[in-house]
Amino acid sequence: MAAFPYVGFIDGKPIAHIGVTTRPGCKEARAARFVVMPEYQGIGVGVKFLEAVCQLWLDRNNHYGRSMRTTITTSHPGLAVSLRRSPKWRQYATQMHGNNKENSRKSIMASSAKKSWDSALAGFGGHFRATQGFRYYGEKGAC
């Protein structure tokens, strides 16, 4: 499945990128690889760009000519706060990662068997990371 790329520009300079793909059956779109250049992070331009792309898909302005809500999953705390505060988005999922050290150890050992580096030098992460899923409902925020 291919993603459709979108690039946001300010004064001819690319400042944001997002790829949008569809879930099976073209019932919903999924935003992935959302990137905002560091000098433009935290001022709201990224969220405005994301919402503009999501609104295009909701308004049938996509390759399928179908109205689709868009989901995005993020572990970025600032983005999660912005989406949670907006009436255009609804949070539908959250999950904590990083609490299973045994799975991390097994993964590191399996990788070291395939590579030339020493797994004894690898760490286990050691931090929790919350991933949060959001769905875009649009300008009116209607469900």
Backbone as CSV, one residue per row, in Angstrom:
resi,resn,N_x,N_y,N_z,CA_x,CA_y,CA_z,C_x,C_y,C_z
1,MET,0.850,-1.167,0.000,0.000,0.000,0.000,0.899,1.234,0.000
2,ALA,0.639,2.159,-0.878,1.446,3.373,-1.011,0.854,4.492,-0.171
3,ALA,1.720,5.373,0.276,1.274,6.566,0.986,1.311,7.738,0.022
4,PHE,0.410,8.663,0.216,0.354,9.867,-0.590,1.062,10.975,0.183
5,PRO,2.119,11.567,-0.373,2.898,12.564,0.360,2.320,13.970,0.225
6,TYR,2.425,14.719,1.300,2.046,16.123,1.319,3.197,16.896,1.942
7,VAL,3.524,18.051,1.366,4.601,18.885,1.874,4.053,20.298,2.082
8,GLY,4.333,20.856,3.258,3.925,22.214,3.570,5.095,23.176,3.380
9,PHE,4.819,24.330,2.799,5.858,25.315,2.499,5.543,26.654,3.159
10,ILE,6.580,27.353,3.542,6.485,28.754,3.952,7.542,29.498,3.146
11,ASP,7.105,30.493,2.379,8.009,31.280,1.520,8.878,30.388,0.629
12,GLY,8.271,29.354,0.083,8.981,28.460,-0.831,9.888,27.448,-0.158
13,LYS,9.952,27.462,1.154,10.819,26.545,1.895,9.970,25.421,2.491
14,PRO,10.321,24.153,2.239,9.545,23.049,2.829,9.754,23.006,4.344
15,ILE,8.651,22.997,5.092,8.758,23.013,6.553,8.049,21.830,7.213
16,ALA,7.218,21.105,6.458,6.494,19.982,7.048,6.194,18.935,5.978
17,HIS,6.096,17.695,6.429,5.777,16.578,5.540,4.875,15.605,6.279
18,ILE,3.959,15.020,5.534,3.134,13.940,6.080,2.771,12.991,4.955
19,GLY,2.744,11.722,5.260,2.280,10.711,4.319,0.920,10.219,4.777
20,VAL,0.005,10.022,3.850,-1.331,9.523,4.191,-1.596,8.274,3.373
21,THR,-2.020,7.245,4.045,-2.382,5.994,3.396,-3.778,5.603,3.874
22,THR,-4.302,4.533,3.365,-5.642,4.111,3.783,-5.566,2.785,4.513
23,ARG,-6.531,2.577,5.353,-6.686,1.288,6.014,-7.417,0.366,5.031
24,PRO,-7.336,-0.938,5.232,-8.008,-1.866,4.316,-9.481,-1.509,4.100
25,GLY,-9.896,-1.564,2.857,-11.272,-1.248,2.506,-11.525,0.224,2.261
26,CYS,-10.509,1.045,2.335,-10.626,2.498,2.112,-11.725,3.122,2.961
27,LYS,-11.847,2.669,4.198,-12.860,3.229,5.081,-12.319,4.349,5.950
28,GLU,-10.997,4.401,6.063,-10.364,5.395,6.914,-8.944,5.636,6.422
29,ALA,-8.473,6.865,6.566,-7.098,7.205,6.187,-6.222,7.161,7.440
30,ARG,-4.923,7.012,7.219,-3.972,6.977,8.328,-2.806,7.891,7.992
31,ALA,-2.562,8.868,8.857,-1.430,9.778,8.682,-0.194,9.132,9.292
32,ALA,0.909,9.204,8.558,2.155,8.595,9.025,3.328,9.493,8.663
33,ARG,4.422,9.329,9.371,5.658,10.073,9.102,5.426,11.573,9.064
34,PHE,4.803,12.058,10.105,4.544,13.485,10.243,5.821,14.142,10.755
35,VAL,6.373,15.036,9.959,7.640,15.689,10.290,7.486,17.195,10.128
36,VAL,7.929,17.931,11.135,7.978,19.392,11.072,9.418,19.804,11.386
37,MET,9.976,20.660,10.553,11.345,21.107,10.764,11.469,21.729,12.154
38,PRO,12.592,21.495,12.835,12.744,21.944,14.228,12.461,23.420,14.463
39,GLU,12.869,24.281,13.543,12.662,25.711,13.767,11.191,26.121,13.670
40,TYR,10.322,25.214,13.227,8.889,25.507,13.118,8.050,24.702,14.104
41,GLN,8.689,23.919,14.970,7.959,23.126,15.954,7.512,23.992,17.118
42,GLY,6.346,23.664,17.651,5.860,24.335,18.851,5.106,25.623,18.627
43,ILE,4.943,26.052,17.375,4.226,27.313,17.115,2.856,27.078,16.476
44,GLY,2.493,25.816,16.289,1.168,25.485,15.782,1.063,25.284,14.292
45,VAL,2.109,25.600,13.533,2.031,25.472,12.081,1.905,23.998,11.662
46,GLY,2.530,23.099,12.404,2.450,21.674,12.078,1.048,21.130,12.243
47,VAL,0.388,21.502,13.330,-0.983,21.042,13.567,-1.919,21.620,12.511
48,LYS,-1.724,22.880,12.140,-2.552,23.487,11.080,-2.368,22.740,9.758
49,PHE,-1.127,22.391,9.449,-0.835,21.632,8.228,-1.495,20.250,8.289
50,LEU,-1.333,19.557,9.405,-1.955,18.241,9.591,-3.470,18.324,9.423
51,GLU,-4.080,19.314,10.038,-5.536,19.467,9.941,-5.985,19.808,8.528
52,ALA,-5.198,20.592,7.801,-5.547,20.924,6.415,-5.540,19.666,5.550
53,VAL,-4.550,18.813,5.737,-4.487,17.559,4.973,-5.643,16.646,5.366
54,CYS,-5.908,16.522,6.659,-7.016,15.677,7.120,-8.357,16.179,6.602
55,GLN,-8.521,17.506,6.535,-9.772,18.070,6.018,-9.931,17.768,4.530
56,LEU,-8.831,17.767,3.786,-8.902,17.380,2.370,-9.487,15.983,2.228
57,TRP,-8.994,15.060,3.043,-9.481,13.672,2.957,-10.935,13.577,3.402
58,LEU,-11.313,14.330,4.404,-12.700,14.321,4.862,-13.635,14.907,3.801
59,ASP,-13.132,15.906,3.042,-13.919,16.561,1.997,-13.848,15.854,0.647
60,ARG,-13.353,14.628,0.607,-13.259,13.811,-0.613,-12.184,14.281,-1.579
61,ASN,-11.311,15.168,-1.150,-10.224,15.634,-2.006,-9.024,14.714,-1.849
62,ASN,-9.192,13.492,-2.354,-8.144,12.487,-2.301,-8.226,11.647,-3.569
63,HIS,-7.326,10.730,-3.722,-7.256,9.917,-4.944,-8.446,8.980,-5.124
64,TYR,-9.216,8.788,-4.086,-10.340,7.856,-4.150,-11.683,8.555,-4.319
65,GLY,-11.715,9.874,-4.097,-12.972,10.604,-4.177,-13.946,10.211,-3.085
66,ARG,-13.417,9.703,-1.969,-14.252,9.250,-0.863,-13.960,10.084,0.378
67,SER,-14.983,10.327,1.164,-14.810,11.015,2.435,-14.269,10.024,3.455
68,MET,-13.105,10.351,4.013,-12.492,9.469,5.007,-11.960,10.286,6.173
69,ARG,-12.261,9.815,7.360,-11.619,10.379,8.541,-10.183,9.887,8.572
70,THR,-9.319,10.665,9.206,-7.901,10.325,9.270,-7.498,10.085,10.713
71,THR,-6.697,9.042,10.928,-6.146,8.771,12.249,-4.650,9.062,12.251
72,ILE,-4.133,9.348,13.420,-2.697,9.501,13.600,-2.346,8.950,14.980
73,THR,-1.220,8.259,15.051,-0.705,7.753,16.318,0.604,8.474,16.595
74,THR,0.748,8.972,17.818,1.937,9.744,18.157,2.417,9.411,19.562
75,SER,3.700,9.590,19.777,4.252,9.523,21.133,4.815,10.886,21.530
76,HIS,4.626,11.885,20.671,5.128,13.228,20.950,4.175,13.919,21.922
77,PRO,4.644,14.258,23.128,3.736,14.827,24.125,3.097,16.143,23.706
78,GLY,3.841,17.007,23.029,3.279,18.292,22.610,2.175,18.133,21.581
79,LEU,2.386,17.235,20.617,1.355,16.991,19.605,0.123,16.376,20.250
80,ALA,0.325,15.437,21.164,-0.818,14.805,21.834,-1.647,15.835,22.600
81,VAL,-0.997,16.752,23.291,-1.717,17.791,24.033,-2.511,18.673,23.068
82,SER,-1.892,19.086,21.971,-2.578,19.938,20.998,-3.802,19.246,20.407
83,LEU,-3.670,17.982,20.041,-4.797,17.260,19.448,-5.892,17.013,20.484
84,ARG,-5.493,16.734,21.708,-6.475,16.482,22.765,-7.289,17.738,23.072
85,ARG,-6.696,18.903,22.948,-7.393,20.164,23.239,-8.317,20.612,22.109
86,SER,-8.086,20.123,20.913,-8.848,20.581,19.755,-10.201,19.876,19.657
87,PRO,-11.268,20.634,19.355,-12.575,19.999,19.151,-12.652,19.212,17.845
88,LYS,-11.625,19.335,16.991,-11.610,18.631,15.709,-11.123,17.192,15.831
89,TRP,-10.556,16.840,16.974,-9.943,15.522,17.178,-10.573,14.812,18.363
90,ARG,-10.572,13.483,18.312,-10.981,12.652,19.443,-9.880,11.616,19.668
91,GLN,-9.475,11.470,20.916,-8.502,10.427,21.237,-9.246,9.112,21.342
92,TYR,-8.721,8.072,20.686,-9.390,6.776,20.717,-8.523,5.664,21.299
93,ALA,-7.247,5.917,21.513,-6.391,4.852,22.037,-5.195,5.432,22.768
94,THR,-4.689,4.666,23.721,-3.426,4.982,24.379,-2.808,3.684,24.862
95,GLN,-1.500,3.603,24.797,-0.812,2.395,25.232,0.575,2.776,25.742
96,MET,0.975,2.159,26.837,2.312,2.376,27.380,3.263,1.325,26.829
97,HIS,4.450,1.760,26.432,5.487,0.863,25.945,6.709,1.015,26.844
98,GLY,7.489,-0.036,26.945,8.756,0.039,27.660,8.776,-0.660,28.997
99,ASN,7.675,-1.304,29.386,7.657,-1.929,30.693,8.078,-3.398,30.668
100,ASN,8.253,-3.997,29.499,8.613,-5.406,29.425,10.090,-5.554,29.068
101,LYS,10.936,-5.621,30.088,12.387,-5.711,29.884,12.779,-7.047,29.265
102,GLU,12.027,-8.106,29.529,12.363,-9.423,28.967,12.205,-9.419,27.449
103,ASN,11.154,-8.794,26.944,10.989,-8.685,25.492,12.128,-7.884,24.880
104,SER,12.552,-6.805,25.556,13.677,-6.011,25.065,14.944,-6.851,25.014
105,ARG,15.196,-7.612,26.071,16.391,-8.451,26.116,16.385,-9.468,24.989
106,LYS,15.267,-10.132,24.766,15.160,-11.131,23.696,15.394,-10.502,22.333
107,SER,14.842,-9.328,22.118,15.014,-8.642,20.843,16.475,-8.273,20.614
108,ILE,17.133,-7.774,21.656,18.546,-7.411,21.534,19.391,-8.644,21.239
109,MET,19.117,-9.744,21.926,19.889,-10.976,21.713,19.671,-11.516,20.294
110,ALA,18.432,-11.475,19.815,18.150,-11.953,18.459,18.851,-11.091,17.423
111,SER,18.864,-9.779,17.650,19.538,-8.878,16.714,21.042,-9.081,16.734
112,SER,21.611,-9.306,17.917,23.059,-9.460,18.007,23.519,-10.742,17.324
113,ALA,22.650,-11.737,17.253,23.015,-12.981,16.571,23.148,-12.758,15.065
114,LYS,22.495,-11.728,14.547,22.510,-11.432,13.117,23.549,-10.377,12.750
115,LYS,24.083,-9.673,13.739,24.984,-8.546,13.468,26.345,-8.784,14.118
116,SER,27.278,-7.910,13.807,28.636,-8.073,14.319,28.883,-7.308,15.616
117,TRP,27.882,-6.644,16.188,28.123,-5.879,17.407,27.817,-6.721,18.630
118,ASP,28.367,-6.324,19.766,28.244,-7.059,21.017,26.981,-6.633,21.754
119,SER,26.067,-7.578,21.996,24.804,-7.252,22.664,25.018,-6.833,24.112
120,ALA,26.168,-7.189,24.696,26.439,-6.792,26.079,26.560,-5.275,26.201
121,LEU,26.863,-4.604,25.112,26.998,-3.153,25.134,25.654,-2.448,24.944
122,ALA,24.631,-3.194,24.555,23.329,-2.594,24.291,22.533,-2.435,25.574
123,GLY,21.776,-1.363,25.649,20.924,-1.124,26.811,19.506,-1.589,26.552
124,PHE,18.662,-1.420,27.541,17.274,-1.856,27.444,16.300,-0.703,27.350
125,GLY,16.749,0.468,26.999,15.831,1.608,26.919,15.594,2.180,28.301
126,GLY,14.675,1.590,29.025,14.459,1.975,30.411,13.486,3.114,30.611
127,HIS,12.795,3.557,29.579,11.830,4.628,29.763,10.479,4.217,29.189
128,PHE,9.443,4.719,29.818,8.107,4.485,29.300,7.828,5.460,28.173
129,ARG,7.063,5.005,27.219,6.660,5.840,26.097,5.191,5.553,25.847
130,ALA,4.386,6.578,25.907,2.957,6.417,25.662,2.665,6.741,24.205
131,THR,2.058,5.803,23.500,1.560,6.122,22.165,0.075,6.395,22.293
132,GLN,-0.370,7.398,21.554,-1.754,7.818,21.648,-2.341,7.954,20.251
133,GLY,-3.525,7.413,20.065,-4.195,7.465,18.771,-5.298,8.504,18.771
134,PHE,-5.361,9.263,17.678,-6.370,10.311,17.524,-7.054,10.166,16.171
135,ARG,-8.316,10.568,16.106,-9.094,10.547,14.865,-9.610,11.952,14.596
136,TYR,-9.463,12.384,13.339,-9.899,13.718,12.928,-11.360,13.680,12.519
137,TYR,-12.167,14.599,13.115,-13.591,14.683,12.802,-13.965,15.947,12.061
138,GLY,-13.050,16.870,11.933,-13.302,18.013,11.083,-13.670,19.305,11.780
139,GLU,-13.989,20.265,10.931,-14.247,21.634,11.369,-15.331,21.729,12.438
140,LYS,-16.372,20.948,12.298,-17.469,21.028,13.258,-17.248,20.112,14.444
141,GLY,-16.255,19.229,14.356,-15.977,18.309,15.458,-17.108,17.325,15.702
142,ALA,-17.949,17.119,14.679,-19.096,16.231,14.848,-18.664,14.772,14.814
143,CYS,-19.313,13.991,15.625,-19.020,12.552,15.649,-19.909,11.779,14.713
